[in-house]
Amino acid sequence: MELLKVKKITSLEKVFPDQEPSGEGMEDVITALKKETVSFQMAYYWGGERKGRAQVQVTADDKEQVRVRSVRLVPCEYPAHMVADEDYLTTKPGLYPDLLETLEDDCVVFQEDQWNSLWIDLEAPADAAPGTYPVCITFTDAQEADG
């Protein structure tokens, strides 16, 4: 089994810790207009036996503004009424991915046997020329964290 799995997904998909994200609707190319901010997520799963740590590095065109945040889980005690339609992702109380938190020292902690995600915002500059601008996300220096 791979220790680290990664999957690029849209900003619309929720990444629950116990479910692999579908990746449905995610394209290889994201289109942005001048001065527009576009967002996507990088989901990751850590299959190690203990927590791990990695530094996140995003390489993009110098003119692009890039912001990376961790999608944190928050408790939700009452997600829906007892009588609810089938359009809910889930109607059960639990931990829901919702809070966007700034990365401390550009590092993430890998929780064993859990899916998590990074939220990535790209802002196209006002003077951007038409073209394709690659973005590369790298996890480096993975090592066991204390605890």
Disulfide bonds with the S-S distance in Angstrom:
none
